Every structure is written in C-alpha cells, then in structure tokens.
Amino acid sequence: MPTIEDKELRDLFRIESAEHLQNIDAGLLKLEKNPADKQLLEDVFRDSHSLKGSARMLGLLNIQNLAHEIEDTLGKARENPETLDVSSIAQQLKKLDLIRGMVAEAVGDAPPSNQDATNKIDLAEEEIKVKPTEPDNTLAPQAEERRPEPSVKTPEKITVVEKVAEKVEVTPHVEVTSPSNDSLAKPQEFHIDTLRVDAKKLDALLLQTSELLINKRKLESFYSALLVLTDKLGANIQGSSNYSASLNAIHEELENKSFKFSTDLTELDGITQQIESSIYGLRLLPISTLLDMYPRMVHDLAAELKKEIEFSVIGGDAVADKRIIEEMKAPLMHLLRNSIDHGIESPEQRLAAGKPSKGQISIKVSQEADALVIYVEDDGRGLDFEAIKERALKQKIHTKSELENMKEDQLKQLIFSPGFSTSQMITDISGRGVGLKVVTAGVEKLQGTISIDSVANKGMSVKLRLPVSLISSRVMMVQEEGKLFAIPFDHIKLTVRLDASKLTHVEDRDYIYHNEQPIQFQRLRDIFQLPQSAKNNSKLDEEKFNAVIVELGASSFAIGISELTTIQDVVIKPPPAPLKRINNVLGFTLLETGVVCTVLNVVDIQRHMQKTARSSAKVAAETKSNAKKVILLAEDSITTRIQEKRILESAGYEVVAAIDGLDAWNKLSTKKFDAIVSDIMMPNISGLELLEKVRSSEATKEIPVVLVTSLSSDKDRKKGLDLGANAYISKPEFDQTLLLECLNRLI
C-alpha cells in the first residue's frame, strides 16, 4: 500500500477516513438489528461511496476496491433488504478491518505489509475476490469519464470531526465569486473562513491562558495594596498641617492612577474571560466522538464470550473538552469489558434467573452546570460482596473482622484496589486486576469522582463525574500551622466549627457526628505530619477548629483545619519533574502573592481513612451522641449560608442547610427540627411560601420560624408575621447575638 506523500492530504485522509469507517461500522451494527431501515441504509451507503471516492482520488486502489464492494453490497440491500443478513454484515465488518489496516499504512501510522488486497482474501467461511471498480455513471456522462479531475474542488459541504486525534479539525470553507462578462468586473473574491489547528498548539495556548489568569490575579492583589497605601497617605495628609502642596498633588495623582488602574483591570478581566471561553469552546467536541468507538467492541466481545447483549448510548450529543475525551477512552473501555465479562450472564443463566436472554448495557451522558456525568450501566448479576470479601481477605487487604464490619459502600471501593479481581481465571479479557485501577487513575487525573450502585441479580451502575472546565478549578483556601493548602471545592459538603471536646475517640481514631452519623476525622497537620507550632500546643480538649466534611461518592470524611480563608479559582499544575505523584497531593497552584500552595488529593486521603475505617453502627454503639437542638437553615446565598451556619454551630446547634425553600421543605420530612431560620427571597419556593407550607402541615405547624432577610420595610415585616413567623430579623440590622437570643427564647 503506497504512502500518501503530500502531508496535508495525508492528514486530511487520516481524519476523513476515520469518520467514514466509524459511521459505516456503527451503521452496519444497527442494520444487523433493523435491515429495513432505509434512511440508515442510505447513510451507510453514502459513507461507503465517499470513502471510495477519496481513496480513488489519492490513488489508493486497494482501499477503493474494498470500499466499492461494501458499497455494492449496500446497493443490493437498497433493493432487497433481506440480502443484508447477519452473515453478510459480518463479511462487511471484516472488510472494514482490512481497510483500516490499509489506511494506517497509507497515512504512515503502520509499516507496509506484504498483503496484496488484489489477491484472494480469506474472509471467514468464503473467499471473496476484490473486484475492479465499475464506472460510476451517476457522476458524469460517458463521454466525460476520462476527463481529468480538477486539482481544486469547491465542495458543497465538508464535515470533518476529529476522532480523538492529534489535530483539531476546522473545516475550510472557501467562497469563490465568478466574474461576469464585463471586462471591468472585479477580481474573484477568495475567503478562507476557518483553519485547521494543531491540537498541541491549542494545548499550549490553554497553558498560556492559565498563566494569564495567574498574572491577572497578581495585578488585582497589587491594586488592592495600592488602594490601601493611597488611603493611608490621604489620611496622614488630612491629619497634619505639615504636608506640602506637592504631597497633596501626589495623592491626587495616585487616586487618578488608581481609578485608571481599576478601569484597566475591569477591561482585562473581560478580555481574559473571553479568551478563556473561546479557547474552551474550540476544545469542545461531541462526546459521540468517543462513544462511537464502543458498539463494535461490545459486539465483537459479546460474540467471543457467546453472550447476547443490546448496547445503547444516550446523550451522545453532549460536548466535552478534548482532553476529557482522550483521557476517558481507556476507562470507559475497561468498564464496558467488565460489564460484558463479569456483569452480563450467559443466555442460559439469564433465562434460569427469569431474565431475558439478551443483556442490556448502556452509556448515559448528561451535562450539569459544573460537571459532565457519565453512567455505565448493565442489568447483569451485580456485585458479589461475599466474593469481594473473600478476595480482599486472600490478598490481605483487610482482616476478617474489618471486612465483617464494613458497609456495602466501603466494600464497593475495594474493587478499585490495585490488582484486585474476583475472577478465578486470568484471560486476555479480565482477571489481572488492572482494569478498574485504570478507571480510577483516569478519573482522578481529571479531578473527577467515581461511585457505584449495585443490586444483586439486578445489575450495576458506575457513575463518573468529571469537571466541565480544565482551565481552572474552584478551591477552598485553608491554613494549617502557617502553611496554605487548597481543597477542591466540588468535593466539600459543608464546614463545621467545633470544640475539640466534641470529638469522639474510639480505638485511636477520631470521629465527629453529623446528622447523627459518625464521620471519621483527622487533622490536616497529622495527614502531612506538620510540626505543631508553640501557639497550638494547648491541650486537645481546649482547642477550637474547623472541620471540612468531604463527600466522595457515598462516603464522607472530615479534615480538621485551623483556619478557613477564601474560595477562589486557581490553575492546578502537576508535581514538577521528575516527580510524577505525591501522596495526598493533587498538584500545586501559584497564588497572586507568589506563594506556592499545595492542592489536596481528597481521594488519597479517603483511601487512607478507609483502611482504618470502622462501621458507623459499631462506632455509634461504643459512643454516646450529645443531644443537640437541630436548626433547619434555608438560605440561597452560599456566603450568607456559611456565615449563619458557623454562628449557629458555634452556639452548639446542629445545623442542616438548605439551598432554597424547596430544598428546605423536602428536608423537613427527613428528620425532626427544633426551629427554622429562613431567608425570604429564594428561588423555587420563597421563604414566605415555605412559611405557609410549614404552618399548614400538622407535622410542622408548631416549629418556630425565624425570618432573616434583607426586606426590612414595615410592610414586609407585617406580612411575614401575619403568615406565622415567630421572629423577623432584617439583615441590615442583623447581628449574631440577636439571632441566638431569639432562638434561645423560642426553643
């Protein structure tokens, strides 16, 4: 097979042929189930025809001939769909595999082989001779058949989508305006509206944008410092008669420059956001770019294992960053192989269990405001927890007593342990215990999370939650023993201000209680073995600290922090070479002050705690929970919610936070509350609507309700009290003493 010499044509054919082959592959699998689908048949026929034409133009006769055979088979099926049976489709799929190998040779991705496609090719049960291409009379009159094709064509439409390749393909669109017969006509207009961009250059541009964000924050910090100095100078000038007029002029000039600086910063912020948004938009590709690879794999593997499987994809039109598509190829492949081999039973086993002989596997994709969520689901046998315990015991991951005390959520996480597999036989499909480790590594690399839901003999669902943006990440900045750390904000459930005396200590482990459930706790300084400073050498039971509760999947744990600082967007960079990985460290970020901040790897910390975790039931049986009054806090502003929550928890209340009135109403049915503190202006259900619901329900009508709101007029206050509020506190006059005294009186 000759190699295409022209680099541009070679790159274009690599991408274009990949699209056509993928479309034909997917289409044939669908036609196997529904050969009478005329529109689908037309689409696959058109892709075969286009592939044949592209190969012919480049002189790739072997590819042209095989593509023509597929086209010919599909052409016959257009007249008689019954000719396209399972055997026929299997033959076409094998031809596609041959074409893929030839394309790889033609574009230089594989060394030339000795196989000559013009000879007889063994295709399973029969030999098929490659036929020469017949003239396509639908394209031109007979007299024009041998007319040389023009060197430049203006196609009506070219659509090229990169299949997780090294190029981001942006289709050239050329407009040519033909001149009229007028000898004074203008020259032909020639417009190139779009260009092809090397993806590596786009990645470099993304990195530069990240650096721009960091430098913008440095300027913002510098501007804040400049304002402080300007104000100090102005205060000194006003407070003294000894300053000269020249200093007054300098102060005025500083104020003018500060104003101009502020204006420029605002413009820079807008430009930076536009650049960030534009680059991110260029990197977005439909998730179908990735998912279209799997139907053939599922089809072939199911046939190899003699299983009947129906595979479906939902939400393929969702878009994702190019890097997410690249990084998730292997994890999704391993999850599907796991479902096929371990999850779906044989037809005989399924029938014996009262199930249809054909198993169901699906990939479902949905987009949320801040995440891309992918579900890989099957209706197979589900997880065998006894087999998991047996394997974990054999591999000495846990002791027998530890395994007996584990909850199902903890047992689920064991399957992601390195080298873990319940398969009794090692094959080329499974048994090595590396597949699910690849899944966790891929998800962690993208700062995502993974969780499992399984029901015995009903099936299993694996949920992957991945960030939308890979340019910057939102983190909570914290301080411990004088050092700055950052915790990924997406994983933070809530923060609690506690006295150390509230810690429960059981067998060398600490726990805190939240919603009447013990949560394992560890100080951040102990996780990183930081030396304790002299000012923090007081006894443990005399300390106050913040507990950041982190939620990963179905499990939670708490990290003790001395000080919470701010929430901000940062650019996370991996550990510097030659380091590839640091335990408990996701990466580093450079702050505007020039300080390097460590970003915590909460997945690592979770694993460390799970190794020594005990069941909630056992911890609860060995300790006594201090009875606390429980407050339901409804507030849609996260800043206000966190502040009010801290105030209430510092006063000894247990607080359940709700993000709006509807969330609060739903939470009222989950447990008994001693009081409700609510804002009024909230989405979905306002505070007044919530109050009406509370007062009209027998179960909740006696609960004291305190409205804390920015609506401070007498009319607003009267309306709230008329509806049954026990107290009305306006935010302009709000102070924590008033709120606490009010609750103390009402409860």
PyMOL commands that set and color helices and strands:
alter all, ss='L'
color gray80, all
select helices_A, chain A and resi 7-33+38-57+61-79+81-83+86-106+142-144+199-238+245-283+288-291+294-304+322-327+329-343+347-352+385-394+400-404+408-414+435-445+489-491+500-502+524-527+534-536+540-542+602-611+616-622+638-650+661-667+687-696+714-722+731-733+736-746
alter helices_A, ss='H'
color red, helices_A
select strands_A, chain A and resi 121-123+126-128+167-168+174-176+190-192+197-198+284-286+309-314+319-321+359-367+371-378+449-455+459-467+473-480+483-488+492-499+504-506+509-514+517-523+544-552+555-561+563-570+585-590+596-600+630-634+654-658+675-678+705-709+727-730
alter strands_A, ss='S'
color yellow, strands_A
deselect
rebuild
show_as cartoon
